[in-house]
Amino acid sequence: MYMRYDALIIGGGYCGLSAGITLARANRKVVIVDLQNPRNVVSKHAHGILGMDNVPPAEILAKGTEEYLSFGGLLLHELVSQLSKGADGDWLATLSDETHIKARSCLVATGLSDKLPDIAGLEKLWGKTVFHCPYCHGFELNGKRIAIIGGANRNFSLHQAFLLKLWSDEIDLIVNGMYLSKEERARLISWGVCVVDDLVIGMESADDIEKGSVSLQCIETKSRQYGSVFVGPVFSPNDFLLREAGCLIENSWVKTEIDGKTSEEGLWAGGNCVSSPDQIPNAMSAGVNSAISMNHYLLYNDVDLAESRVT
């Protein structure tokens, strides 16, 4: 026996909640299934969100969840282990508690996972004094000495080195075994980035972690002190359900239209699971955009059905 909804949303982060609120306010029967493990759970403050600068991410999500529930949406804290399309066109989801959900439309907003460089002490400082997003944290670091540690996400690390010069004149790119061409090295130096040929083997807070100083332990130059450190994680989209559902893949990511539609009818995707650069405002926008598209899909399916009954 399946519980049937107008819309199933998998993932209750910024994208999923924004979609849920929009659909619930359109009087749709909506359920969000969420594991309560947001990507930025370690961050103390969020920035760049209109009217909510410096608000803790957990507080934003809590308020969004409260709003969603106030409009009649249902929230389940479970894992969706399987997603498939039924013979009648509905989407069928199996949850970790063996509950089954049936929905006329579905949005997957499961985010992504950051694979951090294997450096001792990094995980403890992640989201506190070690970051990856200059737009999220750059302004608060104005004028501080900043290090970028090269890594597996090479192009992203290079981009960080150029971009972070907008907030500080003291930028070190610690190569950390990352390949740099002669041309890239010259370009970085011309922009005022100091290229450090060394390997980082560990890091720790140089003082109170909340004050934001980081000490890096390197092979050649030993201890190096910075106001903050940036790394380029390998971004791994949590898109298993989308791939299993047969969605079209393009450049290693699930392909979506501008409104979040995937190649599978009745299935949408939004946020970091299909777009790694998305910040909180982008994810919120993607959720609303997908929800409006889903609502129109449901609406005109119903209009077509009503018309077929009288002709």
Secondary structure, DSSP 8 states (H G I E B T S, - for coil): --EEEEEEEE--SHHHHHHHHHHHHTT--EEEE--S--TTTT-S---S-TT-TT--HHHHHHHHHHHHHHTT-EEE---EEEEEE-TTS-EEEEETTS-EEEEEEEEE---EEEE----BTHHHHBTTTEES-HHHHTGGGTT--EEEE--SSHHHHHHHHHHGGGT-S-EEEE-TT----HHHHHHHHHTT-EEE---EEEEEESS-GGG--EEEEESSS-EEEESEEEE--EEEE--HHHHHTT--EETTEE---TTSB-SSTTEEE-GGGT-TT--HHHHHHHHHHHHHHHHHHHHHHHHHHHHHHH-
